[in-house]
Amino acid sequence: MKIFFTILFVLLYTANVFSQTTFNKHIAPIIFKHCVSCHRDGEIAPFPLTNYEEVSQMAYTIRAVTQSGSMPPWKAEKGFGYFLDERILTQQEKDAISKWIDEGLAEGNPSDLPTLPNFPKGSQLGVPDLVLKLKNPWKIEGNSKDSYRNFVLDLPISEDVDIAAVEFRPGNTKVVHHALMWLDTTGEAKLRDDESPEEGYDGFGGPGFSPTLSYGGWVPGATSRFYPPGIGNKMFKNGKFLVQIHYAASVTEEFDQSTINIFFKKNEPAIRQIFETTMSPRELKQAFIIPANQKRQFVASYLIPIDVSVYALAPHQHLLGTAAKAYAVTFKGDTIPLVNVPKWDFNWQGAFTFQKLVKIPAFSTLYYEAEYDNTSDNPFNPNTPPKVVTWGERTIDEMFLCYFHFMQYEDGDELIELGPKKDTVSSTNQYPEIIGMPKAMITELYPSPIQTNSSLRMYIPYNAAITVNLTSLEGKNVATLIESQWFSEGYHSISLPFDQYISGKYFLQLRSPNGVHTVPVTIVR
């Protein structure tokens, strides 16, 4: 009998050892995948989580914030849209962390420990074609207050270029909370910069005007990526690069001199440009006013007259915001989910890039919903007691915005992967050859928004008769600007008059024998 119990004890002990949760085998893979991009030396997180000692010391805090869902900071609802770089712990991962703590925080076999991820310091993508840098180190006061600064940078390029990637690199990761980037060809950014005796000018949530193009943004832990072959953005030689940096509160004086790496497209005769449109109070059927001591929901809608492919989107609110949702409803009544942020957090906002392009068919209605809490129950309410809040750039004002990055749909877009394997590559590497006959395309419309005249630049891949129409958002023809005019193969620039059309949003359609290319147009007076 004694031998029997001895054998039973050994079997139970052995089973317990082999089933024990350890840091090296079970927890380190979770932490390295979801946490160390921010929780490491020099990054914005308040403590590192790069080894057993650091993680075990914070184990109970880690369990609390992961069980509550506050960490990792990913605010989009899982399954309502599918995005790159989702930071969502599975229930199995949460349970593993809790089990590890309950079993005594075992370190485990050193051979089970995975390699700590490598985080390049200069670039995640390789050698850039152009590096932009803040002119001087910017001082962040040690006054425990957040600050926002718009920096206006010169573009040392002699010709317009197609962009393969724009990569923001924080100079001081202790205080750089997030960044937004634009191209301005209106001259407004320089005017505002000149009005300030110091470099750049203050701003919050946006540059304070409508810039020409958006290059998206950066948040801690963000992964830089190249646009897929045949897709990209523009950079114009006569423009200014505008970057807004949010500096987190600091108790010590700090300095920052962030950089932006620009990568050019190569061996691509024409790209499909990503355009940006916004849902704002202009699309609301009511005034954007949030009375004191009330909660409000606002819903904007927008009819889409053509097939489009959505690349990314970014909702934006201030401190009263509590939820945001974007979706589309087809003319058949089917709902296309885009993004849902059920618990808005101003400190953790950013753009959401889809895993694959999302098609929205013509005559669908695009919706954006946002909720606000202007009561004393909202712990983030900047006013005590609550006050009436309307649209504005200040922290204590509020915003109703959602940015959509899209292209005109083409067959096969749903199959395009927007997130290839994250390999470090040189900018001298060539993209795969684009297969198929390229379409005639509008490659530039400058300036934008349009006030009187505009310069239209087209790429015509073969000799053809071209027609250019200005249409309403509903697809009705407003004017024929070019009718069946013959163009030879290559790039062409034409001046078009727009002074006789009223302010508003339109589409510009380029018709060729190989199809139609449509771009959005905004006319302002």
For each residue, the residues with C-beta under 8 A, 3 or more apart:
1: 4 5
2: 5 6
3: 6 7
4: 1 7 8
5: 1 2 8 9
6: 2 3 9 10
7: 3 4 10 11
8: 4 5 11 12
9: 5 6 12 13
10: 6 7 13 14
11: 7 8 14 15
12: 8 9 15 16
13: 9 10 16 17
14: 10 11 17 18
15: 11 12 18 19
16: 12 13 19 20
17: 13 14 20
18: 14 15
19: 15 16
20: 16 17 103 106 108
21: 25 26 27 96 99 100 103 106
22: 25 26 27 100 106 107 108 109 112
23: 26 27 28 52 55 56 100 105 106 107 108 113
24: 27 28 52 107 108 109 110 111 112 113
25: 21 22 28 108 109 112
26: 21 22 23 29 30 96 100 108
27: 21 22 23 24 30 31 55 96 97 100
28: 23 24 25 31 32 52 55 113 114
29: 26 32 33 114
30: 26 27 33 34 35 89 93 96 97
31: 27 28 34 35 36 39 49 55
32: 28 29 35 36 114 116 117
33: 29 30
34: 30 31 72 87 89
35: 30 31 32 38 39 49 71 72
36: 31 32 39 40 48 49 50 116 117
37: 40 43 117 119 220 221
38: 35 43 44 45 220 221
39: 31 35 36 43 45 47 48 49 50
40: 36 37 43 45 48 49 50 119
41: 48 50
42: 173 174
43: 37 38 39 40 173 220
44: 38 173 174 175 176 177 220 248
45: 38 39 40 48 49 220
46:
47: 39 54 58
48: 36 39 40 41 45 54
49: 31 35 36 39 40 45 54 55 58 62
50: 36 39 40 41 54 116
51: 54 55 116
52: 23 24 28 55 56 107
53: 56 57
54: 47 48 49 50 51 57 58
55: 23 27 28 31 49 51 52 58 59 62
56: 23 52 53 59 105 107
57: 53 54
58: 47 49 54 55 61 62
59: 55 56 62 63 97 100 101 105
60: 63 64 101
61: 58 64 65
62: 49 55 58 59 65 66 71 97
63: 59 60 66 67 97 98 101
64: 60 61 67 68
65: 61 62 68 70 71
66: 62 63 69 71 72 89 93 94 97
67: 63 64 94 98
68: 64 65
69: 66
70: 65 73
71: 35 62 65 66
72: 34 35 66 87 88 89 221
73: 70 87 345 348
74: 86 87 88
75: 341 343 344 345 348 349
76: 80 81 83 86 339 340 341 352
77: 80 339 340 341 342
78: 86 88
79: 82 337
80: 76 77 325 337 338 339 340
81: 76 337 338 339 340 352 354 358
82: 79 86 354 355 356
83: 76 86 339 352 353 354 355
84: 223 225 353 354 355 418 419
85: 221 222 223 353 419
86: 74 76 78 82 83
87: 34 72 73 74 221
88: 72 74 78
89: 30 34 66 72 93 94
90: 93 94
91: 94 95
92: 95 96
93: 30 66 89 90 96 97
94: 66 67 89 90 91 97 98
95: 91 92 98 99
96: 21 26 27 30 92 93 99 100
97: 27 30 59 62 63 66 93 94 100 101
98: 63 67 94 95 101 102
99: 21 95 96 102 103
100: 21 22 23 26 27 59 96 97 103 105 106
101: 59 60 63 97 98 105
102: 98 99
103: 20 21 99 100 106
104:
105: 23 56 59 100 101
106: 20 21 22 23 100 103
107: 22 23 24 52 56
108: 20 22 23 24 25 26 112 113
109: 22 24 25 112
110: 24 113
111: 24
112: 22 24 25 108 109
113: 23 24 28 108 110
114: 28 29 32
115:
116: 32 36 50 51
117: 32 36 37
118:
119: 37 40
120: 123 124 424
121:
122: 169
123: 120 126 127 128 167 169 224 261
124: 120 167 223 224 422 424
125: 128 165 167 224 225 226 261 263 424 425 427
126: 123 263 424 425 426 427 429
127: 123 426 427 428
128: 123 125 131 167 261 262 263 427
129: 262 263 264 427
130: 156 157 261 262 264
131: 128 259 260 261 262
132: 153 155 241 259 260 262
133: 153 257 258 259 260
134: 137 138 151 153 171 199 256 257 258 259
135: 151 153 199
136: 199 257
137: 134 171 255 256 257
138: 134 149 151 199 200 245 255 256 257
139: 253 254 255
140: 147 172 175 247 250 253 254 255 256
141: 145 147 250 253
142: 250 251 252 253 254
143: 249
144: 249 250 251
145: 141 249
146: 177 246 247 248 249
147: 140 141 202 246 247
148: 202 203 204 205 244 245 246 247
149: 138 200 201 202 203 244 245 247
150: 189 192 193 200 201 202 203 207 208 242 243 244
151: 134 135 138 199 200 242 243 244 245
152: 184 189 190 192 193 200 201 240 241 242
153: 132 133 134 135 240 241 242 243 260
154: 240 241
155: 132 235 236 237 239 240 241
156: 130
157: 130 160 161 235 237
158: 237
159: 237
160: 157 234 235 236 237 444
161: 157 234 235 264 265
162: 232 233 234 235 264 265 268 271
163: 166 215 227 232 233 234 235 262 263 264 265
164: 226 227 232 263 264 265 266 427 431
165: 125 224 225 226 227 261 262 263
166: 163 181 215 216 233 260 261 262 263
167: 123 124 125 128 224 260 261 262 263
168: 179 181 217 218 243 258 259 260
169: 122 123 258 259 260 261
170: 173 176 179 218 256 258
171: 134 137 176 256 257 258 259
172: 140 175 176 254 255 256 257 258
173: 42 43 44 170 176 220
174: 42 44 248 250 254
175: 44 140 172 247 248 250 254 256
176: 44 170 171 172 173 179 245 246 247 248 256 258
177: 44 146 219 220 246 247 248 347
178: 217 218 219 220 245 246 349 350
179: 168 170 176 217 218 243 244 245 246 258
180: 206 214 216 217 243 244
181: 166 168 214 215 216 217 218 241 242 243 244 260
182: 207 211 212 213 214 215 241 242 243
183: 211 212 213 214 215 234 235 236 239 240 241 242
184: 152 187 188 189 190 207 211 212 239 240 242
185: 212 236 238 239 240 446 447 448
186: 189 209 210 211 212 447 449
187: 184 190 191
188: 184 191 192 207 209 211
189: 150 152 184 186 192 193 207 209 211 240 242
190: 152 184 187 193 194 240
191: 187 188 194 195
192: 150 152 188 189 195 196 201 208
193: 150 152 189 190 196 199 200 201
194: 190 191
195: 191 192 201
196: 192 193 199 200 201 202
197:
198:
199: 134 135 136 138 151 193 196
200: 138 149 150 151 152 193 196
201: 149 150 152 192 193 195 196
202: 147 148 149 150 196
203: 148 149 150 206 207 208 244 393
204: 148 393 394 395
205: 148 316 318 393 399
206: 180 203 244 316 393 399 401
207: 150 182 184 188 189 203 211 242 244
208: 150 192 203 393
209: 186 188 189
210: 186 449 522
211: 182 183 184 186 188 189 207 214 242
212: 182 183 184 185 186 236 239 446 447 448
213: 182 183 233 234 276
214: 180 181 182 183 211 276 403 405
215: 163 166 181 182 183 233
216: 166 180 181 312 314 351 405
217: 168 178 179 180 181 314 350 351
218: 168 170 178 179 181 222
219: 177 178 222 348 349 350
220: 37 38 43 44 45 173 177 178
221: 37 38 72 85 87
222: 85 218 219 350
223: 84 85 124 422
224: 123 124 125 165 167
225: 84 125 165 353 418 419 420 422
226: 125 164 165 263 420 425
227: 163 164 165 231 232 233 265 271 274
228: 231 416 417 418 420
229: 268 431 432 434
230: 268 271 272 434
231: 227 228 271 272 274 311 407 416
232: 162 163 164 227 265 268 271 272 273 274
233: 162 163 166 213 215 227 273 274
234: 160 161 162 163 183 213 273 443 444
235: 155 157 160 161 162 163 183 239 262
236: 155 160 183 185 212 239 444 446
237: 155 157 158 159 160
238: 185
239: 155 183 184 185 212 235 236
240: 152 153 154 155 183 184 185 189 190
241: 132 152 153 154 155 181 182 183 260
242: 150 151 152 153 181 182 183 184 189 207 211
243: 150 151 153 168 179 180 181 182 258 260
244: 148 149 150 151 179 180 181 203 206 207
245: 138 148 149 151 176 178 179 256 258
246: 146 147 148 176 177 178 179
247: 140 146 147 148 149 175 176 177 250 254 256
248: 44 146 174 175 176 177
249: 143 144 145 146
250: 140 141 142 144 174 175 247 253 254
251: 142 144
252: 142
253: 139 140 141 142 250
254: 139 140 142 172 174 175 247 250
255: 137 138 139 140 172
256: 134 137 138 140 170 171 172 175 176 245 247
257: 133 134 136 137 138 171 172
258: 133 134 168 169 170 171 172 176 179 243 245
259: 131 132 133 134 168 169 171
260: 131 132 133 153 166 167 168 169 181 241 243
261: 123 125 128 130 131 165 166 167 169
262: 128 129 130 131 132 163 165 166 167 235
263: 125 126 128 129 163 164 165 166 167 226 427
264: 129 130 161 162 163 164 427
265: 161 162 163 164 227 232 268 271 431
266: 164 427 430 431
267: 430 431 433
268: 162 229 230 232 265 271 431 434
269: 438 459 461
270: 438 441 443 459 461
271: 162 227 230 231 232 265 268 443
272: 230 231 232 407 408 410 441
273: 232 233 234 407 443 519
274: 227 231 232 233 311 405 406 407
275: 405 406 407 519 520
276: 213 214 403 404 405 406
277: 403 404 406 505 520
278: 401 402 403 404
279: 283 300 302 326 366 368 400 401 402 404
280: 283 300 400 401
281: 284 287 288 298 300 391 400
282:
283: 279 280 300 301 302 368
284: 281 287 288 298 299 300 400
285:
286: 298
287: 281 284
288: 281 284 298 390 391 398 400
289: 388 389 390
290: 294 296 320 372 374 388 389 390 398
291: 294 296 374 388
292: 374 383 385 386 387 388 389
293: 374 375 376 385 386
294: 290 291 374 375
295: 322 371 372 373 374 375
296: 290 291 371 372 374
297: 369 370 371 372
298: 281 284 286 288 369 370 372 400
299: 284 367 368 369
300: 279 280 281 283 284 367 368 369 400
301: 283 365 366 367 368
302: 279 283 365 366 367 473
303: 363 364 365 366 473 474
304: 308 328 360 362 363 364 365 366
305: 362 363 471 472 473 474 475 507
306: 362 408 409 475 507 518
307: 359 360 361 362 408 409
308: 304 359 360 406 407 408 409
309: 357 358 359 360 406 407 408 409 410 413 414
310: 313 338 354 357 358 359 360 404 405 406
311: 231 274 353 354 357 405 406 407 418
312: 216 351 352 353 354 404 405
313: 310 326 338 339 351 352 402 403 404 405
314: 216 217 349 350 351 352 402 403
315: 324 326 339 341 344 349 368 370 401 402 403
316: 205 206 349 399 401 402 403
317: 320 321 324 344 346 349 370 372 398 399 400 401
318: 205 321 346 395 397 398 399
319: 346 378 380 381 382 395 396 398
320: 290 317 372 373 374 378 380 381 389 398
321: 317 318 324 344 346 370 371 372 398
322: 295 343 344 371 372 373 378
323: 341 342 343 344 369 370 371
324: 315 317 321 339 340 341 344 368 369 370 371 402
325: 80 339 340 341 342 367 368 369 370
326: 279 313 315 338 339 340 366 367 368 369 402 404
327: 335 336 337 338 340 366 367
328: 304 335 336 338 360 364 365 366 367
329: 333 334 335 336 364 365 367
330: 333 334 335 336 360 361 363 364
331: 361 363 364
332:
333: 329 330
334: 329 330
335: 327 328 329 330
336: 327 328 329 330 358 360 364
337: 79 80 81 327 340
338: 80 81 310 313 326 327 328 358
339: 76 77 80 81 83 313 315 324 325 326 352
340: 76 77 80 81 324 325 326 327 337
341: 75 76 77 315 323 324 325 344
342: 77 323 325
343: 75 322 323
344: 75 315 317 321 322 323 324 341 349 371
345: 73 75 348 349
346: 317 318 319 321 349 380
347: 177
348: 73 75 219 345
349: 75 178 219 314 315 316 317 344 345 346
350: 178 217 219 222 314
351: 216 217 312 313 314 403 405
352: 76 81 83 312 313 314 339
353: 83 84 85 225 311 312 418 419
354: 81 82 83 84 310 311 312 357 358 418
355: 82 83 84 417 418 419
356: 82 414 415 416 417 418
357: 309 310 311 354 407 413 414 416 418
358: 81 309 310 336 338 354 414
359: 307 308 309 310 409 413 414
360: 304 307 308 309 310 328 330 336 364 366 409
361: 307 330 331 364 409
362: 304 305 306 307 475
363: 303 304 305 330 331
364: 303 304 328 329 330 331 336 360 361
365: 301 302 303 304 328 329
366: 279 301 302 303 304 326 327 328 360 404
367: 299 300 301 302 325 326 327 328 329
368: 279 283 299 300 301 315 324 325 326 402
369: 297 298 299 300 323 324 325 326
370: 297 298 315 317 321 323 324 325 400 402
371: 295 296 297 321 322 323 324 344
372: 290 295 296 297 298 317 320 321 322 389 398
373: 295 320 322 377 378 381
374: 290 291 292 293 294 295 296 320 378 381 386 389
375: 293 294 295 378 381 386
376: 293 381 384 385 386
377: 373
378: 319 320 322 373 374 375 381
379:
380: 319 320 346
381: 319 320 373 374 375 376 378 384 386
382: 319 395 396
383: 292 386 387 389 396
384: 376 381
385: 292 293 376
386: 292 293 374 375 376 381 383
387: 292 383
388: 289 290 291 292
389: 289 290 292 320 372 374 383 396 397 398
390: 288 289 290 397 398
391: 281 288 397 398 399 400
392: 396 397 398 399
393: 203 204 205 206 208 397
394: 204 397
395: 204 318 319 382
396: 319 382 383 389 392
397: 318 389 390 391 392 393 394
398: 288 290 317 318 319 320 321 372 389 390 391 392
399: 205 206 316 317 318 391 392
400: 279 280 281 284 288 298 300 317 370 391
401: 206 278 279 280 315 316 317
402: 278 279 313 314 315 316 324 326 368 370
403: 214 276 277 278 313 314 315 316 351
404: 276 277 278 279 310 312 313 326 366
405: 214 216 274 275 276 310 311 312 313 351
406: 274 275 276 277 308 309 310 311
407: 231 272 273 274 275 308 309 311 357 410 413
408: 272 306 307 308 309 516 517 518 519
409: 306 307 308 309 359 360 361 413
410: 272 309 407 413 439
411:
412: 415 416
413: 309 357 359 407 409 410 416
414: 309 356 357 358 359
415: 356 412
416: 228 231 356 357 412 413
417: 228 355 356 420
418: 84 225 228 311 353 354 355 356 357
419: 84 85 225 353 355 422
420: 225 226 228 417 423
421:
422: 124 223 225 419
423: 420
424: 120 124 125 126
425: 125 126 226 429
426: 126 127 429
427: 125 126 127 128 129 164 263 264 266
428: 127
429: 126 425 426
430: 266 267
431: 164 229 265 266 267 268 434
432: 229
433: 267
434: 229 230 268 431 438
435:
436:
437: 461 462 514
438: 269 270 434 441 459 461
439: 410 461 512 514 515 517
440: 458 459 460 461 464 466 510 512 514 515 517
441: 270 272 438 458 459 510 517
442: 445 456 457 458 508 510 517 519
443: 234 270 271 273 457 458 459 491
444: 160 234 236 455 456 457
445: 442 448 450 454 455 456 457 508 519 521
446: 185 212 236 454 455 457
447: 185 186 212 450 451 454
448: 185 212 445 454 521 522
449: 186 210 522 523 524
450: 445 447 453 454 498 521 522 523 524
451: 447 498 499 523 524 525
452: 497 498 499
453: 450 495 496 497 498 499
454: 445 446 447 448 450 495 496 498
455: 444 445 446 493 494 495 496
456: 442 444 445 468 493 494 495 496 508
457: 442 443 444 445 446 491 492 493
458: 440 441 442 443 466 487 491 492 493 494 510
459: 269 270 438 440 441 443 490 491
460: 440 463 464 466 487 488 489 490 491 492 512
461: 269 270 437 438 439 440 489 514
462: 437 489 514
463: 460 486 487 488 489
464: 440 460 486 487 512 513 514
465: 484 485 486 487 512 513
466: 440 458 460 482 484 485 486 487 510 511 512
467: 480 482 483 484 485 510 511
468: 456 480 481 482 496 508 509 510 511
469: 477 478 479 480 481 508 509 511
470: 477 478 479 480 481 498 501 506 507 508 509 521
471: 305 475 476 477 478 506 507 508 509
472: 305 475 476 478 506 507
473: 302 303 305 505 506 507
474: 303 305
475: 305 306 362 471 472 507
476: 471 472
477: 469 470 471 480
478: 469 470 471 472 501 506
479: 469 470 501
480: 467 468 469 470 477 483
481: 468 469 470 496 508
482: 466 467 468 485 494 496
483: 467 480
484: 465 466 467
485: 465 466 467 482
486: 463 464 465 466
487: 458 460 463 464 465 466 492
488: 460 463
489: 460 461 462 463
490: 459 460
491: 443 457 458 459 460
492: 457 458 460 487
493: 455 456 457 458
494: 455 456 458 482
495: 453 454 455 456
496: 453 454 455 456 468 481 482
497: 452 453 500
498: 450 451 452 453 454 470 501 523
499: 451 452 453
500: 497
501: 470 478 479 498 504 506 523
502: 523 525
503: 523 524 525
504: 501 522 523
505: 277 473 520 521 522
506: 470 471 472 473 478 501 520 521 522 523
507: 305 306 470 471 472 473 475 518 519 520 521
508: 442 445 456 468 469 470 471 481 518 519 520 521
509: 468 469 470 471 516 517 518
510: 440 441 442 458 466 467 468 516 517 518
511: 466 467 468 469 515 516
512: 439 440 460 464 465 466 515 516 517
513: 464 465
514: 437 439 440 461 462 464
515: 439 440 511 512
516: 408 509 510 511 512
517: 408 439 440 441 442 509 510 512
518: 306 408 507 508 509 510
519: 273 275 408 442 445 507 508
520: 275 277 505 506 507 508
521: 445 448 450 470 505 506 507 508
522: 210 448 449 450 504 505 506
523: 449 450 451 498 501 502 503 504 506
524: 449 450 451 503
525: 451 502 503
